[in-house]
Amino acid sequence: MRGSGAVRLALRPVVRAFGDDRGVLVYLSAVLANTAWNLSRVVELRPGDRPVRWQPRIAVLVPARDEAANVGSCVVSLLAQEWPGLRVIVLDDGSTDGTRGILEGLRTAEGRLEVVTGRPLPAGWLGKPWACAQLAEEAGAADLLVFVDADTMHAPGMAAAVAAAMERDGLELLSVVPGQELGSAGERWLVPLIPWALMTHLSPAAAQVFGFAPAAGAVGQVLAFRAGAYRRVGGHAAVRAEAAEDVAFARLATRAGLRWRVAAGWRVSRCRMYRGSGEAVAGLEKNLYPAMGGRMLPFVLAWAWLVRAFAWPVAASGAAMFRGRARRAVAPVLQLALGALTWRLVSRRFGLPARLAFEGPLAVLAGAWAAARSLRAWRARSASWKGRRLVS
């Protein structure tokens, strides 16, 4: 009885906060301000941008494991890059679905493509960091390392635009968020959560201005490093056990004092991250829990609060109007408006559908479902991706 009483006492402020409409409005106003600040520091990549003086030797590095549906179009788009001497290196990471055959066919047709066979996964490493570490070894004397996911496609000016942005702002790391191709309902609501959460609830701006590493975050679909900076933070060996290695790199870069930014790359890059709702849920199941710190109570409270602030107002305002209590609907409607504005600002900057301003509550509910699955998988030590367990 004493234990349950202590729990009730500890949860009383939480329950009170969940019921405080004014507190939720203050929180949403702060989120909106943070979003606007973060977006003000996002770099825009545009076709036709080229560096003025810097002419780096660029290596584009692609880890590929069971990517037969994507790797062909990705590699073809990279081979078409308008940059002299650009190297395209793809590592086949134990694929079993025909990926290797596609790569060999492309190598035969286009002699510039370099295909590497991945070595066995060492103890203590996750698959993607290990694949990328091997690719970095293959890059040799390259000045600019551009790690690219195999499910991305790129305009011919992508590499030049990345180099131009890094030269212009003196950057040592650039995290590019491609335009997102959204198919199923699960993709439509889950994939946009990634750039939305980065801009609303992390703070790359605070990390960059004040050096506050816990606020840092990045998206790893296109991740560009100056070679010296990559070595300075320890390369992928420094994030060898991180399921969310992009976020880990942003925090390492912040602690190391590197200049870095997030870029909106939808004009030069596209990505179909997942194919179907099931794959989208599985992808977030893999990433959400570790990306949010991997601690159960804060994780649960954070998602409960997100549902309260961004989704519950739909039900609260509808119930108030149904009962003829219009005044009771004012606060929930204001909460919905502030939440919708965060979605609209992020959507406009990253080339996402404008309808997300109205579908944001559905996206948060879908995210909460994926978060519950992520919590269960990681706590049960059963989290996996493409046939590989992520926990030992």
N, C-alpha and C positions, 0 to 999 in steps of 0.2 A: 504493500500500500504506500509506504514511504517513497519507493522508487517511482510509482506512477504519479504520485503527487508532485514529485520534483520535476517530472517530465512536463506535467500540465503547467507548472509554474514557469518553466523555461519557455514553453511554447506560447504562453499568454501574450507576450509582446508581438510575436509573429502573427497570431490570430488577429490582434488589434490592428496591426499594420495592413493586413489583407482587407480589413473592413473599412479602412480610412481612405475615402475617395479623394480627399484633399492631398493626402500623402502620395497617393498614386499619381495625381496630377503633377505634383512637384517632381516626382521621379521621372515621369514621361517628358516633362519640360527639360530636365537635365539630360536625358537621353537624346532629345532633339538637338540640344546645344552641342553635345559631344559629336553627334552625327555630322552636323554642319561644319564643325571644326575639322574633323577627320577628312571630310570630302574636300575641304578647301586645300588640303595638302596632297590630294591624289594627283598623280601625273597623268596626263592624257597622251596616249600614243596615237599618232596619225600617219596614214600612208604618205609617203613622200618625205618624211623627216629623215635627215641624215646628219651625222656628226660633222662639225666644221673642221676640226683639226685631228681629232683622235681617229685613227684607222686601226682598230685592234684586230688581231688574229682571233677569229671567232670559231668556237667549237660548239655545235648544238648537239646535246647529249640526250638520248631517248632510252629510258628503261622500258622494256616490253615483256610482259608475262601474260600469255593467253590474250593477245590483242588482235586476233585475226580480223575482227570486224572493223578495226580502226587504223591499224598501223600502216596500211598501204597508203591511204589518203594523207595521213600525217607526213609520212616520209616524202611522198611526191611533192607536197607543199613546201617542205624544207629544202629539197633539192632545187626548187625554183627560186630560192632566195636570191635577191639582187645584191650580193656582197662578194667581192673578189676573195678567192681562197677559202671561203667558208667550208668547214668540215662538218659532215653529218655522220654521227656515230650512234649506232643502235645496239643495245645489248639485249640479246635474247636470254631471258631469265628463266630457263627451264620450261618453256612453253610446250603445251601438248595439243594445241588446237589448230595447228597449221601456220602459226605466226612465222616460224623459221622458213617455211617454204616461200611465203610471200616475200620475206626479206631477201632470200637468195635470188628470187626472180628479179627483184628490183636491183640488186647488186649486179647481176648479169647485164641488165639493160642500162644501168647507169654506174659506170666504174667509180664514180666519186663516193658512192655510199660505202661506209665501213660498217661491217657487222661483226660483233664480238659475242663469243659464247660465255655466259656467266659461269663463274666458279661456284662450287658448293657453298651454301650459307654457313658462315662460322657461328659458333656459339655466342650468344649475346647480341646478335644483330637481327634486325628485321629486314625483310626482303628488299623494300625499295631503297633504304639507305645503303645497303650493301651493293645493289646494282649501280646506284649513282656513284658510290665511291670507286668502283671499278671503271666506270666511264670517265671519271675525273683523271684517273691514271692514264687512260688512253689519250686524253686531250693533249698531253705533252706540253708544248711551249705556248699553247693558246693564251691570249691575254684576257679573253672574255668567255666564261663558261655559261652557257644557256641550257639549263635543264628543262626539258619539255616532256610533258606527259604524252603517251602514245594515242590518247583519245582527242588530241587537239589538231586543228588545221590552221594554216597561216597564209596570210597574204604575202606576196613576194617582198614587200618592204618591212616585214616584221623585225628581222634581225637589225636592219639599219635603224629602225625607229627605237629599238631598245638601246642601241649604242648611242644614238643621239640624245635620248633622255638622260642616260647616265653621264654623258659628257656635259650636258647643259647644267645639270644640278650637282655635278661632282659626286655622283653616287657610287657606292661600292657594292650595293645589293639592291636589286629591283624585283619586286614581286608583282607579276602581271596577272590581272584577273581577266581572262578572255570573255568574250560573249558566250552566253550559255544557251545551248540548243536544248529545248525542253519538250519532251514528247508526252509521256503519260502524266496522269494527275499527280502521282508521287513525285516525279521529276519536277513538275510545274510548281509544287509547293515546297519540296525539300531542298532542291539545289539552290534556289535563291537565298535560303537561310544562311548560306556560307558568307557571301559578301555583306549581307544585311547585318549579321552578328558581328562581323569584323568592324564595320563602321559604327554600329550602335552601342555595342556592349564591351568591345575592346577599345583601345584608343592608340592607334599608331601615332597620332599627333602627339599625345602626351609622352609616349616612349621616345619619339624623335626630339622633342623640344626639351624635356626634363630628364631624359635618360631613365625613365621608369619602366624597367624591363617587363614586369608582370602585365602591363597594359599592351604590350606589343603583340602583333599577330600578322600573319601573311597567308597567301594562297600559293600553293606550290605547283600549280599547273604549268606556269612558265616562271622560272626562278633564275635570275641572271646575277652572276658574281664576277667582279674583277678577280682574276686568278689569285693575286696576292691577298686579297681580303678573304677569299675562300680558305686559303691555307692558314691565315691568321686566326680564324675562329675554330680551326681544327678539322675543317671539311666534314664530310658525312660521318666520320668516326665520332665526332662530337655529338651526333644525334642518332647513333646507331640503334638505340632501343626505343626510339620515339615513333609512335604511330602517326602523330601529327608533327612530322619533322619540319614542315614549313613554319608553324608557330614557334617551334623550338629554335629554328634559325633566326627568326626575327628577334627573339629574346637574347640569343647569343650575340647577334650583331649590335643590339642596344647596349649590352654590357661591355662589349669591346669598343664602343664609341664609333662604330662605323656609320657612315651616312647612308641611309636607305629610305626607300619610299614604296608605297603601293601604287600601281599604275592601272588605269582603266584601259584595257587593251582590246575592247570589242570591235574597234575599227580595223584591227590587223590580225586578230586571232579569234577562233571560235572553238568551242569544246562541247562534245556530247559526253558528259561525265558518266552518266549511267543510262542503261537502256531498259526501261520499264520500272514500275514502282517497287518491285521486289528488290532489284539491284540498288535502287536509290536508298531504300531503308537499310539494306545491308551495308552500304557505304557509310552512312551516317552512324550506324551501329558500331562500325569499326573505329570511327574518329571522335565521336562526341564526348564520351567519358574521359579519355586521356586529354583531349584538347581543353577541357574545362577543369583540369587539375586532378582528376582521378580520386576525389574524396567524396564519399557517398552523401553525407548530410548536406554539404554546400551544393552539391549537384542537384539533389532532390529539391531543396528549397529554391534554387535558382530557377528550375523549370516550373515549379509551382507558381513562382512569382511572375514569370513570363506569361503563363496562361492567365493569371489574374489580371495583369496589366493590359495585355494585348488581345485576349480572346473573350474573357468573361464579360466585358462591357457590352458585347453583342446581346448576350442573354439578359443582362441587367437592364439595359435600355428597352429591350423588347418587352420584358415583363412589366416594367413601369408604365409603358404606353398602353399595354393591354389592359392594365388595371385602372387606366384613366388618371394616373399620377404623373403628369407631364413634368412636374418639377423634379421628381426623383430621377427622371431620365437625363437631366442636364449634365450631371457629372460623368455618367458613362458615355454620353455622346461626345463630350469634350475629350475624354480619354481615347475614344475611337479616332477622333480627328487627329490628335497628336500622333498616335500610332501610325495612322495612314500617311501622315506627312513624312515620317521617317522612311516608310517604304517608298514613297514617291521620290524622295531625294536620292535614295540609293539606286532605285531603278533607273532614274534618268542618267545618273553618272556612269553606270555600268552597263547600259544598253539592255536592261531587263524589261519585261512587259509592264506597261503602265497599269494594267489591271491588278497588279500586286498591291496597290494602294487599297483596293477593296477586298482582296483575298488574303491580306496579311493575317487575320485571325485564323483562317484555315491553315496557313503555313505554320503558324506557331503550334496549333494543335497537332499537325502532322509531325512537327519537330519533337513535341513532347512524347509522342508515340515512339519515334525512333530513339529518343533519349532513354525511355524506359527499357527498350530492348538493349541499348548500349550498356546501361547499368547492369542488367541481368547477365549479359555476355561477359563483361569484364569481371564482375564479382564472382561469377562461376568459373572464371579462367578458361572460357571456351571461345573467346573472341578469335576470329580467323578472317582471312581474305584470300581469295583465289587458291584455296587448298592449303594455305599455310596458317598455322596457329600463331597468334600474336603474343600469347603469354605461355610461359613454360610451366 
